Structures are given as structure tokens and as C-alpha cells.
């Protein structure tokens, strides 16, 4: 059997260990693994008529090639946010712009679907089944291939931990660990200058990263994506926190997808292949508003990519390796259209279609105090490790 593997969307710690575990397990079972570079982009850009295209987009993998990759973060296969079913005219590979090419799409189409080209490439490469590692966007295209009859087994990853259907995604624990460490380090300057710190964390639609990081780091106030906030009220709360702190400072975390009451989520740039624009900047806007409201000086820090940098922690290593082995179990059993998952603390697998059947958000009523803008965790009996 020839197994294809790819990583799509944002990088997270734990991707390389997942790839290595798949390759090692496949070798034990006398199967072959082929890495696809740059996520779905590698299958879109692969030109069967160009000998050099193979090296640019495809990487045969064996135990020696992946021997040390688990010691580093990110993905050595590289990644992209390509969606072969929604390709802008400006992003179509040159060879597919030729109207004589059998897989070219109409030139006047605003978004073009090159799924037939992807399927033809998979057949040409002799790939029998595919393991996409990604978030809901990447995996939604994997579900599309499954619906076309191509075998797919998915592995969820995202630092926001917001893939619907699983309690945990590869990369989340390390992102929280990084955030907690940086928040504590920022206390040094914040306390020294007796200021208010506003720390912006990743989290487009789910505020779990901000919620859990602030809960573990003992942050004064945490603003999450799910609850619009009033800057005047936040200003009153953080000034109360600052005055009650013997070191005369206060700490606030905020999800990048958060917004003020009556305001909008801060987005910029063009939409990507999945219809999303870049986020970031609400921390600076909030910091400036707090400065105007309170008269206090601010430290405004966007952690951004620092949250997803570096090697994975022990938990992400554990989940990465176990997810990889479970995916191989499914493939060897002949299963398809499944996503490996953690539910109620147990490893399991669910239909890939589950990913697009709902949205995963913070349980605000159970875990967040909307009046005080802070985590509200009182009773954890029976809850999963990361609370929901």
C-alpha cells in the first residue's frame, strides 16, 4: 500500500512527530509513505508532464528521512492554505491555465474547482489512501475527496483546539504552555513599570486558548471570542485589579477574534481559499482604549506565532504519536472517511463529516464569568482534561 500524508493550514508543534510515527508504523507493516509538500498545494501544483514537478511537490519518506524530525516544531513537509476546490484565477498553476489542458477550468470562473486534477494526480502517484493533518478547513477538503470515493483518514490539529468532534487537537497543549510562560515573563516589565498589560493570543472563533491560558497563569481578566466586551467596564475592572495588586499592575489576555460590544472582529488582507481574512490587532485597539479610559500606560503584546513555535511538549508528543498509530490502524483495517479523536478522555474515531456538522466554542455558561470577564471554573468532576 502507498500512503500519502500532508499538513495543511497553520503549523503547530506536534506535526513532525505525527509524520514520523506514521512512517515508522507503515515501515513495520511493509507499506510505503509519500509526503506531499505544502498541504493540498502539492497536489494542485503537481504537473504529471513535468519531471521536475515531482521533486518540488512530492517527498518519498522512510525511517531515515524522518529519524530526527520529531525533535523540532513545525512541519518539514511545509504547509499552505490551499483549497483545490476554490482556486482563484491568480493562484492557478501556469500549466493549468492552458485551455488545451484536459483539467483546465473555464478562464472566466472566479473560483475554480480542480478536484478532478487532484484525483488524477493521486492515481498517477499510486497513492492508495491519504492522511491529511489539519484543522477544519484542511479536513473539509479531505471530506470532499472521501465523498468522491478516495480513501481518507484524518488527524486533527490546531492550536485553537476548535475542530468539532474531538476534545483535543495536536498543538493545543504546547500553545497554552507557551502562552502561560510568556504571560509570566511579561509580568516582569509590567510590574516594574506599574502598567497594565494586554496580551493578544490566537483564537479566531474559539476563545479556549485565552480562557485556559489565563486560567492557568492567574491572569486578572480574559477576553474571549465568544463574548463581546465593554471597554469602559473592562477599564474599571483592571483598575480595581491594579490597585489591589501590591506590585501595582494588571494583566489581561484577549483572543484575536474578540470584539467590543457593537464593534467588529479586526480583520485585514484578502480572504484565503477558505473564505477567511487574517486576524490580529484587537489587542492594540483594546490597549489604546484602556489607556484613554484609565490614563494608565500600557504594555501591548501580540504573542502570535510565538505560541506555535518550537518543539512540542510531552502531551502533544503523546497525542501526536497515538493519533498517528490509530490512523494507521484504521487504514490497515480498510476504513475510510474517519477522523481520529479524543472524546471524554478516550482515543476514538468519528466520521470526517462531523468536522463540518457543527462548531466548537467555549461553554460560556459553565466556564466563563461574562460580568467579570474572567474564567469561572468551579467544578471539574466529570469534565475532560481541558474542561470541555
N, C-alpha and C positions, 0 to 999 in steps of 0.2 A: 504494500500500500504506500502511496505517496501522499503525505500530509502537508498542506500549506499552512503557514502561520503568519500573521501580520498584526501590527499595532497601529491603532488609529486614534485621532483626537489628541488631547494634551498628554504629555508624558507624565508618568508618576513613578516613584520608587517602587520596585517590585516587578516591573515588566521583564527585565533581563533574567531574573530568577525563574519567571514563568516560562520563558522561551527555553532556557537551559533544561528545566525539568521535563518539558515536552520532548526535547531532542533526546535526552538521556533515556527516557522511558521508551520512546519509539525505537531507539537502537537496541534496547534489551529485547524488544518484541520483533526485531528484524524488519522494521519499517523505515522509510526514508522521510526526512523532513526538508521542506524547501521554504526559506524565508522570503517574504515579499516585502520589498523596500517601500517605505513611505506610505504605509497603510493601503487603502484602496487605490491610491495614486499609482502604485506599482503595477497594478492590473490594468488601469486605464492607459498608462503610458507605454506599456509593453507592446512593441511592434514585432509581430511574428516574421516580418520580411526584412528586419534589420538585425544582423548577427550581434552588433554591439549593444542592442537593446536589452539582451538577456543579462549582461553583466551590470547594467545600470539599474535594473529593476528586480532582479531575482538573485537570491543567495542560497545555494545549497548549504545545508547545515549538518554538522556532525559533532561528536563529543569533543573533538579537539578544538573546533572553531568556537564552541560555546564554553569552553573549560573555565574561563575566568570571568565571564560577563556578569555573573551573579554578585560580584563584589562591588559593582558600581550601579548608580541610578540611571534613570532614563531608559531609552531603548536603542540598542545598537543597530536595529533594523530601520531606525528613523520613523517618522510619523508625518501625517498630514490630516487635513480636514476635508479630504476629497470625498465627494458623493457621486459615483458614476452615473446615478440616475438623474442628477441635477447639475449638469456641467454648463457653465457659462460659455458663450462663444469665445471669449478671450482666453479661456483655460483649456480649450480643446487642443490636444496634441496636433502638431502640424500634419502628420500623416493621416489623421482622421478628418482633416479639412478638405482633402481631395474628394470631390464629388464622385469620382470613379471608384473610390474605395467601397467595398461592399458593406462596411459597417458605419459609413459616414451618415450623419443625420442631416436633416434639412438645414441649410445655412441660415434661414431666417428664424429658426426656432430660438426663443430667448433662453430656454433651459433645455438641454438635450439629454436623452437617456441612452447611455452606451452599455447598458446591461448585456445586450447580445454580444458585444465585443468582449466584455469581461468573461462571459461564459465560454466564448470561443477560445480565449487565452487560457483559461483553466483546463480546458480539454487538450489544447496544444501542449501545455506543460505537463500533462499526465497527472495532474493533481486529482486525487480521488475524494478528498474531504478537506475542509478548511476550518481553521481555528482563528477567528478574529478576536482580538483582545481590545476592548474599548468600552466607552460609555454608551448611553442610549442612542446617540446619533450613529456612531460606528456600527453598533449592533443592529440598528434598524435596517441598515443595508444588508447585513448578514441575513436577516429575516427575509429580505427581498430575494436573495439568492436561494434560500431554502424554499421559498414559495415557487421558485422557478424549477425546483427539482434537484438543486445541487446540495449535497450533504454539508451541513454546517453545525459545529458545536462551539458555543461562545463562552468567553470568560469575561466577567465584568470588572472594569477598573474605572476609578475616578476619585480624585481627592475630595470631591464634594460628597461622596457616598450617596449619590442620588439616583442610582439605577433602580428602577422599580422592580420589585420581586425578590430582591436579596437584601438581607440586613447589612451586608458588608461588601465592599468593593476593594480590590487591590489598590493600595496607595493612600488610603484614608488615615490609617494609624500614623504613618510617617508624617503626613501633612499636619496632623494635630500635634504630634511630638515637636516638630519644627516650630509650629506656631507658639506653643507653650514656652519653649526655650527662648524664642525671640522676644516674646512679651516680657518674660522675666528679665532679659538683658536690657530691654528698653526702660525698665524701672530705674536703672542706674542714672541715666540722663534726666529722665522725667522727675525723679526725686531730687536730684542735685540742683535742678533749676526751678523746682517747685511749680511744675507746669501740669497741664492736662494732656495726656497722650491719646491720640485717636489712631488705632491700628486697623488698617483695612485688610481683610482676608478674602481669599477666593470664596465663591459661593454664588452662582448665578441665580438659581431658583430655590435652592435649599440652604437654609442658614445653619445646618448642622455643624459645619466646621467652626463657625463663630461661636455657636452655642456651647459645643463640647470644649473648645479651646478656652473659652472664658470661664467655664465651669471648673476646669482643671487648674487654670492659672490664677483663679481667685480674682478675676477682673471685676471692677466696680459695676460697669454697665456693658451690656452686649446688645447690639442692634442686629436683627436678623432679617433675611429677605422676606419672610412671610408676614411681618408686622410693620406697616408704615409708622413712622415715628414723628413726634413733635419736637423740633429742635429747642424750643423755649422750655419745654418740660424737661428735656434731656439736660439742658444747661442748669436748671435748678437742682436736678439730681446729682450731677457731677460736682457742683459746687458744695453740696452737702457732703459728698464723699471726700472732697479735698480738705474741707475744714475738719472733718473727723479723723483724718489721717495724721498721725504725729509727724510724718515727713512732708505733709502739706502737698500731696499730689494725687491725681486720679487717673485711672486707666479705663479706656473704652475700646471695645472691638466692634467692627461693623462689617457685615457681608458686602461684597462688591455689588450684589444685586438688590441691596436695600434702597429704600426711597422714603423721602419725607411725606407726611400727610399732604395730599393734594399735588405732590410732585411726581416726577417720573424717574425710572431707573436710568442711570447715566450710561449711555452707550455712545460709541463713536466708530467711525470707519464703515466700510462696506459690509453687507451681510455675507456670511460664508455660505458654503454649499448646503448647509442645513438650516439656513434662514436666521442665523444668529449674528449680531454685531458684537464687537469687543466691549467688555465692561471695564470699569475702573475709573476712579475719580470721586466717588461719593465720600470717601474718607477726607479728602482735601476740602470738598464743599462743606461737609459737616464740621470740620475743624475750623474753617473760616467763620461759619455761622456761630459756633460756640465762642470763638474769640470775640465776636461782636456782641454776643449776648452777655457773656461773663466778664469781659475785659481782661481775661487771663491769656497769657501766652501759651501756645500750643506746640506740641511735638506731633507731627503728622507723618505716619509711616505706612507705606503700602508694602506689605510683605511679598505679595505676588509670587513670582517664580521661585523665591527662596523657599517657599513652602513645599515645592515639589522637587527641590534639588537634593543631590547627594544620595547615598546608599539607603536602602530600605531598613526599617527597624525589624526586630525579631518577629513581631506579629505579621507584618507584611510579607516577610520571608516565609513564614509558616503557611499563610493563606495562599501565597503565590504557588508554592510547591504543591500544596494539596489540591488547589483548583486545577493545576496542570495535570496531575495524575488522575483526577476524576474525569477531566475532559478526555484523556486517553482511554480510560475505562469505557466511557460512552462510545467513543469511536470504535474501539475493538469489539464492542457488543453490537455494532451496526446501527446505533442510534443516530438521529439527526434532528435538527431543529430544536435543540436543547441548549439551555444556558446553565452552567454550574452556579451554585448559590450557597449562601449560608442563611438558614432560617431557624429562628428560635435556638440558636447556638449549635445547630447541626448542619453538616455538609449534606447537600441535596442537589437536585437539578429540576428545572422547570421549563415549560415551553418558551422558546425565544419570543414568541408573540406577546408574552407577558410584559416584556420591556416597554412596549408601546401602548399597553392597555390601561395605564394609569400614571400618576406622578407621585414621587416620593418627597414628602415635605416634613418639616419638624412638626411633631404633635404639640401644637402651641398650648392647648388647654392643659396638657399633662406636664409639660416640661419648661414652660416659659411664662414669666410674670409680665403681662402686657402693660401693667400700670407702673411697674418699677424698672422695666427694660433690663431684665437680668434672668439668668436661668432659675428655674424653680423645680429643683429635683428633691423630692421629699421621700418618696417610697420607691425602692428599686426591686423589691421582691417580685420575682417572676418576669422581670424585664431582661431583654438581651444585653450583652456586654456593653454595647454602645447606646443603650437605653431605648432604641426603637428600631 
